[in-house]
Amino acid sequence: MDKGLIKFTGTLNRVVYSNGDYKICALDVDRKIYPYISTNKYNNVSITGNIPSLSEGLRYRVVAKEENNKYGISYNVVSLSPDKPIGFDETYSFLCEILTYNQANVLYKAFPNIIDELIENPNKEYDLTKTKGIKEKTFEKIKEKILENYLFVDLINEYQGM
């Protein structure tokens, strides 16, 4: 990693400003894990830069450069990727972001560890008789969305700058 770059993980609190791809976002960061990350007067972390669309309540891995400007310390994003959801709330929130409410409910009830399972074994077979309204074609689309959000982002970040 380049000198001066900082890695941390945070949960999107809100998008403070957006103009095209340029955004200023507020993240909640665990101060016990990341005591060296500076917070603003609202006790969250400001990230700035060309940032894709993010979903409130989801966690993101950030690689950024610390900057001091007229608003205080912020972090200019070099790379940003979704962090794998942990626990019921995060997993369910993620599924709700990429699926309909009904699909998220049905899928989560049938396979509560679906994200971990797909990341670890994308070719795993699932008993879709447990998923009312989600059959093979729909499940393949769901699987693609999940894998796009996690596997490909990791590859891009791993080879970034090579």
Buried (B, 14 or more C-beta within 10 A) or exposed (E): EEEEBBEBBBBBBBBBEEEEEEBBBBBBBEEEEBEEBBBBEEEBBBBBBEBEEBEEBBBBBBBBBBBEEEEEBBBBBBBBBBBBBEEEEBBBBBBBBBBEEEBBBBBBEBBEEBBBBBBEEEEEEBEBEEBEEBEEEBBEEBBEBBBEBBEEBEEEBEEEEE
